[in-house]
Amino acid sequence: MAKKNKSISIKKYKRKREFNLGIFLFAIVFIYLIVTVVLYFSNDTISVYEVREGSIVNDHSYTGLIIREETAVPADTSGYVSYYQNENSKVRTGEYVYAVSQEPLDIQTGSSAEEGESSTALNEEVQSSVTLQIQNFIENYDANQFSSVYSLKNEIDSSLQESLTGTKMDHLGAAIAASGQEVVSYASQQDGIVAFTTDGYESLTADTFTAENFDRSAYESRTLSDQMEIQAGDPVYRLITSEDWSVIVPLERETAEELTNNEVTSIRVRIDKDSETMWADLSILARDGEFYAQLDFDNSMIRYAEDRFLNIELILEDESGLKIPKSSVVEEKFYIVPEEYITSGGNSSSDGVMVQGEDGSAEFCSVDIYDITDGEACVSRDSLAEGSVIVKPDSSETYTVGSTKALQGVYNINRGYAVFRKVSILCENDEYYIVQEGEAYGLSNYDHIVQNGSSVNSDEVVFQ
């Protein structure tokens, strides 16, 4: 008997999916990144600026004309000139300056032994003097005063000039004795400083200069030297007879009016030749429709005795303080409250005022103070309502809040939210302000502020 085959039914069930935590977390992070990027590009970006100490120098560069008390001394006779003095040497009345001979002198004439002795003595003296000057300079050197290097150079030059002048006079005396010529020596008629350049400007004064004197293309200077042939009446040397000297500087009308309106009588200047900074007395001159600054000095004349023109900077402003971008400064209005109405109270030591209620009682209200000047406190307009009546402590006097005052300031974000801090502007340039450092309710060095002040509001949370 055949067996009957049984049919088997197989049912297929849906497989239950397992929860994948990794994919879920990835999706959340991905969505967060997308939202963050969208918010970043849709909102204004807050740029942060770190406050630092700095300075702003407002200066103007000019080419000035030097005017001194000086004379071009004429030669009494014709011949070949030999000088007893070195350039920029100080001479006394009656001290020999030059000699005139009919033939050139051999200044090197003299015994080798004498020259050797003179040179040895000179070297020892100069070495001792220069060593002492360098030691003093090193002990007192300040890297912020680099111009002192030029002062040292001039002091050493002066020491060398004094020593070498004596040597030169000895050599010239020996040359005259050995020449066999009739040589005539001439002495200075005044005390002064000898210079061996002439340019025809020696007689210029603050009353006689003209605009043409500033034309460098037409300027000529003649250098005088040993063994040069001269004619009687020609300039043989220039004698400067005073430490007082002036620099005449052509000015723009706007600058001249600014200095005049501000009643500036002295000004700081920087001379490009040696970066020396000095103070000068200032006078404004008007001449033929042009304006000039007369800068008067009473020292350092010998340093520029060889110059007729100087490149010079007028330092109109040189302020130091905290340097901040102009874009960070905003203006806010605050209620004015008399300072004597400010008190402390409540559950803390915070400042505030006593606000009078409708029933006549007074309740302490904390306020944020942003400035106190001349007995007036500037408080936030969010702290008090306009028309509020406040009571003076320990008195029955009252004051009605309503008057406002505008303050310039920036938003400080040290604590993660925008806090207004007032600034007192000292000076400015195209991009930055210099503001007062260390004032109450103001900024401090290394504070973080919003670079674009108009991009945030007071008390707004700011993420750096």
Backbone hydrogen bonds, N-H to C=O, Kabsch-Sander energy under -0.5 kcal/mol:
donor,donor_aa,acceptor,acceptor_aa,energy
10,I,8,I,-0.6
11,K,9,S,-0.6
13,Y,11,K,-0.6
21,L,19,F,-0.8
24,F,20,N,-1.6
25,L,21,L,-2.4
26,F,22,G,-2.3
27,A,23,I,-2.2
28,I,24,F,-2.0
29,V,25,L,-2.5
30,F,26,F,-2.5
31,I,27,A,-2.6
32,Y,28,I,-2.4
33,L,29,V,-2.4
34,I,30,F,-2.2
35,V,31,I,-2.5
36,T,32,Y,-2.6
37,V,33,L,-2.5
38,V,34,I,-2.3
39,L,35,V,-2.7
40,Y,36,T,-2.4
41,F,37,V,-2.2
42,S,38,V,-1.8
43,N,39,L,-2.0
47,S,45,T,-0.7
49,Y,449,I,-2.9
51,V,49,Y,-0.6
51,V,447,D,-3.4
52,R,323,K,-0.9
54,G,321,G,-2.9
56,I,319,E,-2.1
58,N,56,I,-0.6
58,N,317,E,-2.5
59,D,57,V,-0.8
60,H,314,L,-1.8
62,Y,312,I,-2.9
64,G,62,Y,-0.6
64,G,310,L,-3.3
65,L,248,I,-2.6
66,I,308,R,-3.2
67,I,246,S,-2.9
69,E,244,D,-0.6
70,E,68,R,-1.1
70,E,202,E,-0.6
71,T,239,L,-1.9
73,V,71,T,-0.9
73,V,237,Y,-2.5
75,A,234,D,-2.6
79,G,230,I,-2.2
80,Y,101,S,-3.4
81,V,228,M,-2.4
82,S,99,A,-2.5
84,Y,97,V,-2.2
85,Q,97,V,-1.1
88,N,194,V,-2.0
89,S,86,N,-1.3
89,S,194,V,-0.6
91,V,192,G,-2.9
94,G,188,S,-3.0
95,E,92,R,-2.1
97,V,186,Y,-2.9
98,Y,186,Y,-1.4
99,A,82,S,-3.0
100,V,184,V,-2.6
101,S,80,Y,-2.2
107,I,105,L,-1.1
109,T,106,D,-2.0
115,E,111,S,-2.1
116,G,112,S,-2.7
117,E,113,A,-2.7
118,S,114,E,-2.5
119,S,115,E,-2.8
120,T,116,G,-2.4
121,A,117,E,-2.4
122,L,118,S,-2.4
123,N,119,S,-2.6
124,E,120,T,-2.0
125,E,121,A,-2.0
126,V,122,L,-2.8
127,Q,123,N,-2.7
128,S,124,E,-1.9
129,S,125,E,-2.1
130,V,126,V,-3.1
131,T,127,Q,-2.3
132,L,128,S,-1.8
133,Q,129,S,-2.0
134,I,130,V,-2.5
135,Q,131,T,-2.3
136,N,132,L,-2.2
137,F,133,Q,-2.0
138,I,134,I,-2.6
139,E,135,Q,-2.1
140,N,136,N,-1.3
141,Y,138,I,-0.9
145,Q,142,D,-2.2
148,S,145,Q,-1.9
149,V,146,F,-2.2
150,Y,147,S,-0.7
151,S,147,S,-1.4
152,L,148,S,-2.2
153,K,149,V,-2.2
154,N,150,Y,-2.4
155,E,151,S,-2.2
156,I,152,L,-2.6
157,D,153,K,-2.6
158,S,154,N,-2.3
159,S,155,E,-2.1
160,L,156,I,-2.5
161,Q,157,D,-2.7
162,E,158,S,-2.3
163,S,159,S,-2.0
164,L,160,L,-3.2
165,T,161,Q,-2.2
166,G,162,E,-1.2
167,T,163,S,-1.4
168,K,164,L,-2.9
169,M,165,T,-2.4
170,D,166,G,-1.9
171,H,167,T,-2.3
172,L,168,K,-2.7
173,G,169,M,-2.5
174,A,170,D,-2.2
175,A,171,H,-2.3
176,I,172,L,-2.5
177,A,173,G,-2.0
178,A,174,A,-1.8
179,S,175,A,-1.2
180,G,176,I,-0.8
183,V,181,Q,-1.0
184,V,100,V,-2.1
185,S,183,V,-0.5
186,Y,98,Y,-3.3
188,S,95,E,-2.4
192,G,91,V,-2.2
193,I,240,I,-2.3
194,V,89,S,-2.9
195,A,238,R,-2.6
198,T,222,R,-2.3
204,L,201,Y,-1.7
208,T,205,T,-0.8
209,F,205,T,-1.5
213,N,210,T,-1.1
214,F,211,A,-1.5
215,D,212,E,-1.7
216,R,214,F,-1.0
218,A,215,D,-0.8
219,Y,216,R,-1.1
222,R,198,T,-3.5
224,L,196,F,-3.0
227,Q,81,V,-3.2
228,M,81,V,-0.5
228,M,225,S,-1.4
230,I,79,G,-3.0
233,G,75,A,-2.5
234,D,231,Q,-2.5
236,V,73,V,-3.3
237,Y,73,V,-1.1
238,R,195,A,-3.0
239,L,71,T,-2.8
240,I,193,I,-2.6
240,I,238,R,-0.6
241,T,69,E,-2.5
241,T,239,L,-0.5
242,S,69,E,-0.5
245,W,297,F,-1.9
246,S,67,I,-2.6
247,V,295,L,-2.2
248,I,65,L,-3.0
249,V,247,V,-0.5
249,V,293,A,-2.7
251,L,291,F,-3.0
256,A,252,E,-2.5
257,E,253,R,-2.6
258,E,254,E,-2.3
259,L,255,T,-2.4
260,T,256,A,-2.1
261,N,257,E,-3.1
262,N,258,E,-1.9
263,E,260,T,-1.3
264,V,259,L,-2.3
265,T,263,E,-0.5
267,I,280,A,-2.4
268,R,315,I,-0.7
269,V,278,M,-3.1
270,R,313,E,-1.9
271,I,276,E,-2.7
272,D,270,R,-0.6
272,D,311,N,-2.3
274,D,271,I,-0.8
275,S,271,I,-1.4
276,E,271,I,-0.7
278,M,269,V,-2.4
280,A,267,I,-2.5
281,D,296,D,-2.0
282,L,265,T,-3.0
283,S,294,Q,-1.5
285,L,283,S,-0.5
285,L,292,Y,-3.3
287,R,290,E,-3.0
290,E,287,R,-1.9
291,F,251,L,-0.6
292,Y,285,L,-2.8
293,A,249,V,-3.2
294,Q,283,S,-3.3
294,Q,292,Y,-0.5
295,L,247,V,-2.6
295,L,293,A,-0.7
296,D,281,D,-2.4
296,D,294,Q,-0.6
297,F,245,W,-3.0
303,R,300,S,-0.7
304,Y,300,S,-0.5
304,Y,301,M,-1.5
305,A,302,I,-1.2
307,D,304,Y,-1.3
310,L,64,G,-2.0
312,I,62,Y,-2.9
312,I,310,L,-0.6
313,E,270,R,-2.6
314,L,60,H,-3.0
315,I,268,R,-2.6
315,I,313,E,-0.7
316,L,58,N,-1.9
316,L,314,L,-1.2
317,E,58,N,-1.6
319,E,56,I,-1.8
321,G,54,G,-2.5
322,L,435,V,-2.4
323,K,52,R,-3.0
324,I,322,L,-0.6
324,I,433,Y,-2.1
326,K,431,E,-2.5
328,S,325,P,-1.1
329,V,326,K,-1.4
330,V,409,G,-3.1
332,E,407,L,-2.2
334,F,405,K,-2.2
335,Y,379,V,-1.9
336,I,403,S,-2.6
337,V,335,Y,-0.5
337,V,377,A,-2.7
339,E,375,G,-3.0
341,Y,338,P,-2.1
342,I,339,E,-1.7
343,T,352,G,-2.9
345,G,350,S,-1.0
348,S,345,G,-1.0
352,G,343,T,-2.4
353,V,365,C,-2.3
354,M,391,V,-0.6
355,V,353,V,-0.7
355,V,363,E,-2.9
356,Q,389,V,-3.3
357,G,361,S,-3.9
360,G,357,G,-1.6
363,E,355,V,-2.7
365,C,353,V,-3.0
367,V,351,D,-1.9
369,I,367,V,-0.5
370,Y,378,C,-3.1
371,D,378,C,-0.8
373,T,376,E,-2.4
376,E,373,T,-1.9
377,A,337,V,-3.2
378,C,371,D,-3.1
379,V,335,Y,-2.4
379,V,377,A,-0.6
380,S,368,D,-1.6
383,S,380,S,-0.9
384,L,380,S,-0.7
387,G,401,V,-2.8
388,S,385,A,-2.1
390,I,388,S,-0.6
390,I,399,Y,-2.9
391,V,354,M,-2.9
392,K,397,E,-2.8
395,S,392,K,-1.3
399,Y,390,I,-2.1
401,V,388,S,-3.2
401,V,399,Y,-0.6
405,K,334,F,-2.3
407,L,332,E,-2.9
409,G,330,V,-2.6
410,V,421,R,-2.6
412,N,410,V,-0.7
412,N,419,V,-3.5
413,I,448,H,-2.7
416,G,413,I,-1.3
418,A,460,E,-2.6
419,V,412,N,-2.3
421,R,410,V,-2.7
422,K,441,Y,-1.2
423,V,408,Q,-2.4
425,I,423,V,-0.6
426,L,434,I,-3.5
427,C,434,I,-1.2
429,N,432,Y,-2.2
433,Y,324,I,-2.7
434,I,427,C,-2.6
435,V,322,L,-2.7
435,V,433,Y,-0.5
436,Q,424,S,-2.2
438,G,443,L,-1.0
442,G,439,E,-1.7
446,Y,51,V,-2.5
447,D,444,S,-1.8
449,I,49,Y,-2.7
449,I,447,D,-0.5
450,V,411,Y,-1.9
451,Q,47,S,-3.1
453,G,327,S,-1.8
453,G,451,Q,-0.7
454,S,327,S,-0.5
455,S,452,N,-2.1
456,V,453,G,-1.1
459,D,418,A,-3.3
460,E,457,N,-2.0
462,V,416,G,-3.1
464,Q,462,V,-0.5
